Amino acid sequence: MARVLVVEDEVAICNLICAELSAEGHTVYQANDGLQALTLVEQHQPQLIILDWMLPGLDGLSVCRRLRLNYLMPILMLTARNEEIDRILGLEVGADDYISKPFSMRELMARVRAMLRRVDLDQRLAQTLQQARTEPPVAQVSPAITPTPGHPPIIRGQLEIDPNARIAKLHGEGIMLTPKEYELLILLASHPGRAFSREFLLQQLWGYDYDGFDRTVDTHVTRLRKKLGGVGEKIVTVWSVGYRFVE
């Protein structure tokens, strides 16, 4: 079970979401404006944030932008703005997922469960690695897409990724990546030369169908390229397919 912060100024919607989350056993915190949300994040370190775009005072985009300066927990953004440019803007400021109002509670909870599965896997991996640090490394061969514990660092020029510590460095300096940006980077960099379709990336990293909204992948690739500087040019577009990492 997880700590979840719900940030929504429409009290009825907020109470409904909180009730659904509580019924599934999660510890739920509730905020009705942006400043209160920032305070609760600092106090409780939630593992997932459900964040409304249209908030009084400090709006959801500004909250998301501030959170991404210090935190990497998944952020699911809610909004009544349905234009593609709005969805892209939400993802560009650091949201991991996006759902438009009105939405079904079933869909919202499915997306929450998908994101929390990733959080749970990360936590279990961290615990396994902590226990294994005192043991000699064991070479492993696995057909899995994501490297397993004990996997050696991935080095691509000035880019170095440590799958065990979930750290990426460029020119020896750590890179601030969101969970989805990190997963996207390690997937591409682990298989240089292989072209991945947008549909595959959506299913592999997000775990469910985005109803054809493949700009989610495009937006995350754009953000990742910017953070990687010159190395970002190694992530190339494969026309009509998706993306690949070149040597």
Secondary structure by P-SEA (a helix, b strand, c coil): cbbbbbbccaaaaaaaaaaaaaaaccbbbbbccaaaaaaaaacccccccccccccccccaaaaaaaaacccccbbbbbcccccaaaaaaaaaacccccccccccaaaaaaaaaaaaaaaaaaaaaaaaaaaaccccbbbbbbccccccccccccccccbbbcccccccccccccccccaaaaaaaaaaaacccccccaaaaaaacccccccccaaaaaaaaaaaaaaaccccccccccccbbbbbcc
